[in-house]
Amino acid sequence: ELGFEQMRVTISFACFGPNFLAAIPYVRAARALGIDVVGIIDQFSGLDLVHAILDPATRDEVYETYATIFGSFVPKASAEIVRPGRFAAQILNEPSFFYGISPEAYVRDFLRPAYLHTKENDPSIQLVAAAPVSSAEGFLRAQRMIEAGSENFCDRVAFHVYSTRFVERLSALTQ
């Protein structure tokens, strides 16, 4: 009713607790209405998700669970409205700020494996690189992520824009 065409929602990993379960109807309803959804695969507290993604034994299972529940589900009644690419997954949010993960480690250990796994299993799901915080440090982190090859392992680059201070510099930074 508000006319939004896009929605960004954190799909919190907490051993499939209330926040994760609550995100399911929001994402599914939005997709059924034809609203683009960016689901942030992140966690509000703790490091369970970070450890699960870092561990090669559980990484693919985590990505597959998110993709199956949020990316692949299209209600039959609205199949003509929802088309491939309407769901995008952002792998973590502000990884340096919240988790102390360097931009290089983020690209190598999180973004690259997520991209390769996701594209192999469902090429229609768009992957979004984590958004650094909008500050001088965040801009430098974004630059380091790009220098580490983030644009080779995502479909979109995210950045939190809280002011116009870095807008001109951002457009020159990304491809």
Disulfide bonds with the S-S distance in Angstrom:
none
